[in-house]
Amino acid sequence: MRVAPWVVLIGLCSHALAVQAGKPQPGVEERDASELARARAALSRDDGPAARAIWQALADKGNPVAQRAIGLMYHGWDGVQKDPALAVQWFEKAAAQDDAVATLYLGYHYRSGAGVQKDPARAFELFLKAAKLGSAEAAWYVALAYMDGGDVQADPVAAARWFQFAAEHGSRMAQYRLGEMYEKGVGVERNIKQAVKWLTLAGEQGDELAQFSLGNYYEGSEDIPADELASARWYRLSAENGYAPAQLNHGLDLCEGRGLSKNVAAGRMWLRKSADQGQARADL
């Protein structure tokens, strides 16, 4: 498993969060949309206090986008004292109006216990709600929960469904996990072509595990014809991303001239990199 379930997102760019928080959603009244546009303009000139004042006024009137923005500020934004309890209060207000991002972040707080009593079951409910509201990130956490069990009964079919939702919205982690599920026939009917499709999408986004899996696939099997060039390319990309098993295979490809020009010196360099990470077979 690549990341622990229910990981709380921290350390995100505060400016990016704020810009996201200022985007109006369908149904927001025109006058509020105009004020939100003013807040975005303030951010574009790095005037955080002005944006905050606009959001606060709108939030006090019940605007969910502004409430979400205030929650994100207290969740963690440069220049604002972090206050998890206040963040929860504002996320609760926005989530009650079906704001997907606020619902997602509220789930983080209930899962971690930051600013509220820790409640994994409530966290899952919030992630599921946010996923149904269209949050691909929430869908990732819902899929992990269904896959791993623990806070919810394991359900590989439901996990596959939510991984697919997140994957279709560009999550490389979900694309990798969905590819694995198609490869193994877990939660879906085994389908190697689908596995390769999703692994390729993840690999093209730089996922080193997907790239390594593709290198393996293109070595050839009863499902996928051998393609030395493709195999060598995917091993190289995974190796460059620091994955030790791929560094081993890339080194061997170079030493043997398999799928690329033979270069023993370069091959040995990659074998050493692999060995430095504890890879068992790294013939120098």
ZAGU-975373 format. One record per residue (C-alpha): residue number from 0; x negated, y, z. Coordinates in steps of 0.1 Angstrom, whole numbers, padded with zeros to 4 digits. Last residue first. Example, Ala and Ser with C-alpha at 12.3 -4.5 7.8 and 13.67 -1.06 7.14 Angstrom:
# ZAGU-975373
r seq = 1; c1 = -0137; c2 = -0011; c3 = 0071
r seq = 0; c1 = -0123; c2 = -0045; c3 = 0078
END
This chain:
# ZAGU-975373
r seq = 283; c1 = -0283; c2 = -0049; c3 = -0098
r seq = 282; c1 = -0255; c2 = -0073; c3 = -0096
r seq = 281; c1 = -0226; c2 = -0057; c3 = -0078
r seq = 280; c1 = -0205; c2 = -0085; c3 = -0065
r seq = 279; c1 = -0192; c2 = -0077; c3 = -0030
r seq = 278; c1 = -0181; c2 = -0041; c3 = -0034
r seq = 277; c1 = -0192; c2 = -0023; c3 = -0003
r seq = 276; c1 = -0188; c2 = 0013; c3 = -0014
r seq = 275; c1 = -0225; c2 = 0016; c3 = -0020
r seq = 274; c1 = -0223; c2 = -0016; c3 = -0041
r seq = 273; c1 = -0198; c2 = 0001; c3 = -0065
r seq = 272; c1 = -0221; c2 = 0031; c3 = -0069
r seq = 271; c1 = -0250; c2 = 0007; c3 = -0074
r seq = 270; c1 = -0231; c2 = -0011; c3 = -0101
r seq = 269; c1 = -0223; c2 = 0022; c3 = -0117
r seq = 268; c1 = -0260; c2 = 0031; c3 = -0119
r seq = 267; c1 = -0268; c2 = -0004; c3 = -0132
r seq = 266; c1 = -0244; c2 = 0002; c3 = -0161
r seq = 265; c1 = -0260; c2 = 0035; c3 = -0169
r seq = 264; c1 = -0294; c2 = 0018; c3 = -0171
r seq = 263; c1 = -0280; c2 = -0011; c3 = -0191
r seq = 262; c1 = -0264; c2 = 0009; c3 = -0218
r seq = 261; c1 = -0245; c2 = -0011; c3 = -0243
r seq = 260; c1 = -0221; c2 = 0009; c3 = -0264
r seq = 259; c1 = -0185; c2 = 0005; c3 = -0254
r seq = 258; c1 = -0158; c2 = -0023; c3 = -0253
r seq = 257; c1 = -0182; c2 = -0048; c3 = -0238
r seq = 256; c1 = -0218; c2 = -0037; c3 = -0242
r seq = 255; c1 = -0229; c2 = -0062; c3 = -0215
r seq = 254; c1 = -0246; c2 = -0038; c3 = -0191
r seq = 253; c1 = -0220; c2 = -0011; c3 = -0199
r seq = 252; c1 = -0190; c2 = -0034; c3 = -0194
r seq = 251; c1 = -0207; c2 = -0047; c3 = -0162
r seq = 250; c1 = -0209; c2 = -0012; c3 = -0148
r seq = 249; c1 = -0174; c2 = -0005; c3 = -0157
r seq = 248; c1 = -0163; c2 = -0037; c3 = -0140
r seq = 247; c1 = -0182; c2 = -0027; c3 = -0108
r seq = 246; c1 = -0170; c2 = 0009; c3 = -0109
r seq = 245; c1 = -0135; c2 = -0004; c3 = -0113
r seq = 244; c1 = -0138; c2 = -0025; c3 = -0082
r seq = 243; c1 = -0152; c2 = 0006; c3 = -0064
r seq = 242; c1 = -0124; c2 = 0031; c3 = -0073
r seq = 241; c1 = -0141; c2 = 0065; c3 = -0073
r seq = 240; c1 = -0120; c2 = 0084; c3 = -0099
r seq = 239; c1 = -0148; c2 = 0080; c3 = -0124
r seq = 238; c1 = -0144; c2 = 0042; c3 = -0119
r seq = 237; c1 = -0107; c2 = 0044; c3 = -0126
r seq = 236; c1 = -0114; c2 = 0063; c3 = -0159
r seq = 235; c1 = -0141; c2 = 0039; c3 = -0169
r seq = 234; c1 = -0120; c2 = 0008; c3 = -0161
r seq = 233; c1 = -0092; c2 = 0023; c3 = -0183
r seq = 232; c1 = -0116; c2 = 0030; c3 = -0212
r seq = 231; c1 = -0132; c2 = -0004; c3 = -0210
r seq = 230; c1 = -0099; c2 = -0022; c3 = -0211
r seq = 229; c1 = -0087; c2 = -0001; c3 = -0240
r seq = 228; c1 = -0118; c2 = -0007; c3 = -0261
r seq = 227; c1 = -0118; c2 = -0044; c3 = -0252
r seq = 226; c1 = -0082; c2 = -0050; c3 = -0263
r seq = 225; c1 = -0070; c2 = -0085; c3 = -0254
r seq = 224; c1 = -0033; c2 = -0091; c3 = -0263
r seq = 223; c1 = -0009; c2 = -0086; c3 = -0234
r seq = 222; c1 = 0016; c2 = -0113; c3 = -0221
r seq = 221; c1 = -0005; c2 = -0145; c3 = -0224
r seq = 220; c1 = -0034; c2 = -0125; c3 = -0211
r seq = 219; c1 = -0061; c2 = -0101; c3 = -0223
r seq = 218; c1 = -0088; c2 = -0079; c3 = -0209
r seq = 217; c1 = -0063; c2 = -0053; c3 = -0216
r seq = 216; c1 = -0043; c2 = -0062; c3 = -0184
r seq = 215; c1 = -0073; c2 = -0059; c3 = -0162
r seq = 214; c1 = -0082; c2 = -0024; c3 = -0174
r seq = 213; c1 = -0045; c2 = -0015; c3 = -0170
r seq = 212; c1 = -0047; c2 = -0026; c3 = -0134
r seq = 211; c1 = -0078; c2 = -0004; c3 = -0128
r seq = 210; c1 = -0060; c2 = 0026; c3 = -0143
r seq = 209; c1 = -0030; c2 = 0020; c3 = -0122
r seq = 208; c1 = -0052; c2 = 0019; c3 = -0091
r seq = 207; c1 = -0071; c2 = 0050; c3 = -0101
r seq = 206; c1 = -0039; c2 = 0071; c3 = -0106
r seq = 205; c1 = -0051; c2 = 0100; c3 = -0129
r seq = 204; c1 = -0018; c2 = 0112; c3 = -0144
r seq = 203; c1 = -0025; c2 = 0091; c3 = -0175
r seq = 202; c1 = -0028; c2 = 0061; c3 = -0152
r seq = 201; c1 = 0006; c2 = 0066; c3 = -0137
r seq = 200; c1 = 0022; c2 = 0068; c3 = -0172
r seq = 199; c1 = 0002; c2 = 0038; c3 = -0182
r seq = 198; c1 = 0012; c2 = 0018; c3 = -0151
r seq = 197; c1 = 0048; c2 = 0026; c3 = -0159
r seq = 196; c1 = 0046; c2 = 0013; c3 = -0195
r seq = 195; c1 = 0023; c2 = -0016; c3 = -0185
r seq = 194; c1 = 0049; c2 = -0029; c3 = -0160
r seq = 193; c1 = 0077; c2 = -0024; c3 = -0185
r seq = 192; c1 = 0058; c2 = -0045; c3 = -0210
r seq = 191; c1 = 0051; c2 = -0071; c3 = -0182
r seq = 190; c1 = 0087; c2 = -0076; c3 = -0174
r seq = 189; c1 = 0096; c2 = -0095; c3 = -0143
r seq = 188; c1 = 0133; c2 = -0089; c3 = -0134
r seq = 187; c1 = 0136; c2 = -0062; c3 = -0108
r seq = 186; c1 = 0134; c2 = -0060; c3 = -0070
r seq = 185; c1 = 0101; c2 = -0078; c3 = -0071
r seq = 184; c1 = 0093; c2 = -0094; c3 = -0104
r seq = 183; c1 = 0056; c2 = -0093; c3 = -0098
r seq = 182; c1 = 0045; c2 = -0071; c3 = -0128
r seq = 181; c1 = 0078; c2 = -0052; c3 = -0128
r seq = 180; c1 = 0073; c2 = -0044; c3 = -0091
r seq = 179; c1 = 0037; c2 = -0033; c3 = -0097
r seq = 178; c1 = 0047; c2 = -0010; c3 = -0125
r seq = 177; c1 = 0073; c2 = 0005; c3 = -0101
r seq = 176; c1 = 0046; c2 = 0011; c3 = -0075
r seq = 175; c1 = 0024; c2 = 0028; c3 = -0100
r seq = 174; c1 = 0052; c2 = 0050; c3 = -0114
r seq = 173; c1 = 0062; c2 = 0058; c3 = -0079
r seq = 172; c1 = 0027; c2 = 0070; c3 = -0070
r seq = 171; c1 = 0026; c2 = 0090; c3 = -0103
r seq = 170; c1 = 0057; c2 = 0108; c3 = -0094
r seq = 169; c1 = 0069; c2 = 0124; c3 = -0127
r seq = 168; c1 = 0107; c2 = 0126; c3 = -0124
r seq = 167; c1 = 0112; c2 = 0093; c3 = -0140
r seq = 166; c1 = 0089; c2 = 0078; c3 = -0114
r seq = 165; c1 = 0109; c2 = 0092; c3 = -0086
r seq = 164; c1 = 0142; c2 = 0078; c3 = -0099
r seq = 163; c1 = 0124; c2 = 0045; c3 = -0107
r seq = 162; c1 = 0110; c2 = 0043; c3 = -0072
r seq = 161; c1 = 0146; c2 = 0048; c3 = -0060
r seq = 160; c1 = 0160; c2 = 0019; c3 = -0080
r seq = 159; c1 = 0131; c2 = -0003; c3 = -0072
r seq = 158; c1 = 0135; c2 = 0003; c3 = -0035
r seq = 157; c1 = 0172; c2 = -0005; c3 = -0038
r seq = 156; c1 = 0164; c2 = -0038; c3 = -0054
r seq = 155; c1 = 0137; c2 = -0045; c3 = -0029
r seq = 154; c1 = 0161; c2 = -0041; c3 = 0001
r seq = 153; c1 = 0144; c2 = -0042; c3 = 0035
r seq = 152; c1 = 0167; c2 = -0032; c3 = 0063
r seq = 151; c1 = 0160; c2 = 0003; c3 = 0075
r seq = 150; c1 = 0136; c2 = 0018; c3 = 0100
r seq = 149; c1 = 0114; c2 = -0013; c3 = 0097
r seq = 148; c1 = 0117; c2 = -0024; c3 = 0061
r seq = 147; c1 = 0088; c2 = -0020; c3 = 0038
r seq = 146; c1 = 0104; c2 = -0017; c3 = 0004
r seq = 145; c1 = 0136; c2 = 0000; c3 = 0015
r seq = 144; c1 = 0115; c2 = 0025; c3 = 0035
r seq = 143; c1 = 0091; c2 = 0031; c3 = 0006
r seq = 142; c1 = 0120; c2 = 0037; c3 = -0018
r seq = 141; c1 = 0135; c2 = 0062; c3 = 0006
r seq = 140; c1 = 0101; c2 = 0080; c3 = 0009
r seq = 139; c1 = 0097; c2 = 0082; c3 = -0029
r seq = 138; c1 = 0133; c2 = 0093; c3 = -0034
r seq = 137; c1 = 0126; c2 = 0122; c3 = -0010
r seq = 136; c1 = 0099; c2 = 0133; c3 = -0033
r seq = 135; c1 = 0122; c2 = 0130; c3 = -0063
r seq = 134; c1 = 0147; c2 = 0153; c3 = -0047
r seq = 133; c1 = 0179; c2 = 0152; c3 = -0066
r seq = 132; c1 = 0207; c2 = 0157; c3 = -0040
r seq = 131; c1 = 0209; c2 = 0119; c3 = -0037
r seq = 130; c1 = 0172; c2 = 0120; c3 = -0028
r seq = 129; c1 = 0178; c2 = 0147; c3 = -0002
r seq = 128; c1 = 0206; c2 = 0126; c3 = 0014
r seq = 127; c1 = 0184; c2 = 0096; c3 = 0015
r seq = 126; c1 = 0156; c2 = 0115; c3 = 0031
r seq = 125; c1 = 0180; c2 = 0129; c3 = 0056
r seq = 124; c1 = 0194; c2 = 0095; c3 = 0065
r seq = 123; c1 = 0158; c2 = 0082; c3 = 0068
r seq = 122; c1 = 0149; c2 = 0109; c3 = 0092
r seq = 121; c1 = 0180; c2 = 0102; c3 = 0113
r seq = 120; c1 = 0168; c2 = 0066; c3 = 0116
r seq = 119; c1 = 0133; c2 = 0077; c3 = 0124
r seq = 118; c1 = 0144; c2 = 0100; c3 = 0153
r seq = 117; c1 = 0117; c2 = 0120; c3 = 0170
r seq = 116; c1 = 0132; c2 = 0147; c3 = 0192
r seq = 115; c1 = 0128; c2 = 0180; c3 = 0175
r seq = 114; c1 = 0101; c2 = 0206; c3 = 0169
r seq = 113; c1 = 0077; c2 = 0181; c3 = 0154
r seq = 112; c1 = 0090; c2 = 0146; c3 = 0161
r seq = 111; c1 = 0072; c2 = 0132; c3 = 0131
r seq = 110; c1 = 0102; c2 = 0115; c3 = 0114
r seq = 109; c1 = 0127; c2 = 0141; c3 = 0125
r seq = 108; c1 = 0104; c2 = 0168; c3 = 0112
r seq = 107; c1 = 0098; c2 = 0152; c3 = 0079
r seq = 106; c1 = 0135; c2 = 0146; c3 = 0074
r seq = 105; c1 = 0141; c2 = 0183; c3 = 0080
r seq = 104; c1 = 0116; c2 = 0189; c3 = 0052
r seq = 103; c1 = 0136; c2 = 0168; c3 = 0028
r seq = 102; c1 = 0169; c2 = 0184; c3 = 0038
r seq = 101; c1 = 0154; c2 = 0219; c3 = 0033
r seq = 100; c1 = 0142; c2 = 0208; c3 = -0001
r seq = 99; c1 = 0176; c2 = 0194; c3 = -0011
r seq = 98; c1 = 0198; c2 = 0223; c3 = 0001
r seq = 97; c1 = 0231; c2 = 0207; c3 = 0008
r seq = 96; c1 = 0247; c2 = 0235; c3 = 0028
r seq = 95; c1 = 0241; c2 = 0218; c3 = 0061
r seq = 94; c1 = 0205; c2 = 0213; c3 = 0049
r seq = 93; c1 = 0201; c2 = 0251; c3 = 0048
r seq = 92; c1 = 0212; c2 = 0255; c3 = 0085
r seq = 91; c1 = 0193; c2 = 0225; c3 = 0097
r seq = 90; c1 = 0161; c2 = 0237; c3 = 0078
r seq = 89; c1 = 0165; c2 = 0270; c3 = 0097
r seq = 88; c1 = 0167; c2 = 0254; c3 = 0131
r seq = 87; c1 = 0140; c2 = 0229; c3 = 0123
r seq = 86; c1 = 0116; c2 = 0256; c3 = 0113
r seq = 85; c1 = 0124; c2 = 0274; c3 = 0146
r seq = 84; c1 = 0114; c2 = 0242; c3 = 0165
r seq = 83; c1 = 0083; c2 = 0237; c3 = 0144
r seq = 82; c1 = 0069; c2 = 0272; c3 = 0151
r seq = 81; c1 = 0038; c2 = 0280; c3 = 0132
r seq = 80; c1 = 0029; c2 = 0317; c3 = 0136
r seq = 79; c1 = 0031; c2 = 0334; c3 = 0103
r seq = 78; c1 = 0001; c2 = 0348; c3 = 0084
r seq = 77; c1 = -0005; c2 = 0318; c3 = 0064
r seq = 76; c1 = 0026; c2 = 0296; c3 = 0061
r seq = 75; c1 = 0034; c2 = 0264; c3 = 0081
r seq = 74; c1 = 0068; c2 = 0251; c3 = 0091
r seq = 73; c1 = 0077; c2 = 0285; c3 = 0103
r seq = 72; c1 = 0074; c2 = 0299; c3 = 0068
r seq = 71; c1 = 0091; c2 = 0268; c3 = 0053
r seq = 70; c1 = 0121; c2 = 0273; c3 = 0076
r seq = 69; c1 = 0123; c2 = 0310; c3 = 0065
r seq = 68; c1 = 0123; c2 = 0299; c3 = 0029
r seq = 67; c1 = 0150; c2 = 0272; c3 = 0035
r seq = 66; c1 = 0172; c2 = 0298; c3 = 0051
r seq = 65; c1 = 0166; c2 = 0321; c3 = 0021
r seq = 64; c1 = 0178; c2 = 0293; c3 = -0002
r seq = 63; c1 = 0207; c2 = 0285; c3 = 0021
r seq = 62; c1 = 0221; c2 = 0321; c3 = 0022
r seq = 61; c1 = 0240; c2 = 0323; c3 = 0055
r seq = 60; c1 = 0240; c2 = 0361; c3 = 0062
r seq = 59; c1 = 0211; c2 = 0358; c3 = 0086
r seq = 58; c1 = 0192; c2 = 0339; c3 = 0058
r seq = 57; c1 = 0198; c2 = 0368; c3 = 0034
r seq = 56; c1 = 0183; c2 = 0394; c3 = 0058
r seq = 55; c1 = 0155; c2 = 0370; c3 = 0067
r seq = 54; c1 = 0147; c2 = 0363; c3 = 0031
r seq = 53; c1 = 0144; c2 = 0400; c3 = 0023
r seq = 52; c1 = 0122; c2 = 0407; c3 = 0053
r seq = 51; c1 = 0100; c2 = 0377; c3 = 0045
r seq = 50; c1 = 0095; c2 = 0389; c3 = 0010
r seq = 49; c1 = 0084; c2 = 0423; c3 = 0022
r seq = 48; c1 = 0060; c2 = 0407; c3 = 0048
r seq = 47; c1 = 0045; c2 = 0385; c3 = 0021
r seq = 46; c1 = 0034; c2 = 0413; c3 = -0002
r seq = 45; c1 = 0010; c2 = 0394; c3 = -0024
r seq = 44; c1 = 0021; c2 = 0413; c3 = -0056
r seq = 43; c1 = 0038; c2 = 0382; c3 = -0070
r seq = 42; c1 = 0052; c2 = 0376; c3 = -0035
r seq = 41; c1 = 0071; c2 = 0408; c3 = -0036
r seq = 40; c1 = 0084; c2 = 0400; c3 = -0070
r seq = 39; c1 = 0096; c2 = 0367; c3 = -0057
r seq = 38; c1 = 0114; c2 = 0385; c3 = -0028
r seq = 37; c1 = 0130; c2 = 0409; c3 = -0053
r seq = 36; c1 = 0143; c2 = 0379; c3 = -0073
r seq = 35; c1 = 0158; c2 = 0365; c3 = -0041
r seq = 34; c1 = 0176; c2 = 0398; c3 = -0037
r seq = 33; c1 = 0190; c2 = 0396; c3 = -0072
r seq = 32; c1 = 0201; c2 = 0360; c3 = -0066
r seq = 31; c1 = 0218; c2 = 0372; c3 = -0034
r seq = 30; c1 = 0238; c2 = 0398; c3 = -0054
r seq = 29; c1 = 0246; c2 = 0372; c3 = -0080
r seq = 28; c1 = 0260; c2 = 0347; c3 = -0056
r seq = 27; c1 = 0241; c2 = 0314; c3 = -0053
r seq = 26; c1 = 0262; c2 = 0287; c3 = -0069
r seq = 25; c1 = 0234; c2 = 0271; c3 = -0089
r seq = 24; c1 = 0201; c2 = 0275; c3 = -0070
r seq = 23; c1 = 0179; c2 = 0306; c3 = -0066
r seq = 22; c1 = 0142; c2 = 0302; c3 = -0066
r seq = 21; c1 = 0127; c2 = 0319; c3 = -0035
r seq = 20; c1 = 0117; c2 = 0287; c3 = -0016
r seq = 19; c1 = 0096; c2 = 0275; c3 = -0046
r seq = 18; c1 = 0077; c2 = 0308; c3 = -0045
r seq = 17; c1 = 0072; c2 = 0305; c3 = -0008
r seq = 16; c1 = 0060; c2 = 0269; c3 = -0010
r seq = 15; c1 = 0035; c2 = 0279; c3 = -0038
r seq = 14; c1 = 0022; c2 = 0307; c3 = -0016
r seq = 13; c1 = 0018; c2 = 0285; c3 = 0014
r seq = 12; c1 = -0002; c2 = 0259; c3 = -0005
r seq = 11; c1 = 0005; c2 = 0226; c3 = 0011
r seq = 10; c1 = -0014; c2 = 0216; c3 = 0041
r seq = 9; c1 = 0012; c2 = 0193; c3 = 0055
r seq = 8; c1 = 0035; c2 = 0167; c3 = 0040
r seq = 7; c1 = 0046; c2 = 0143; c3 = 0066
r seq = 6; c1 = 0039; c2 = 0107; c3 = 0057
r seq = 5; c1 = 0070; c2 = 0086; c3 = 0060
r seq = 4; c1 = 0055; c2 = 0054; c3 = 0048
r seq = 3; c1 = 0017; c2 = 0051; c3 = 0048
r seq = 2; c1 = 0001; c2 = 0057; c3 = 0015
r seq = 1; c1 = -0014; c2 = 0033; c3 = -0010
r seq = 0; c1 = 0000; c2 = 0000; c3 = 0000
END
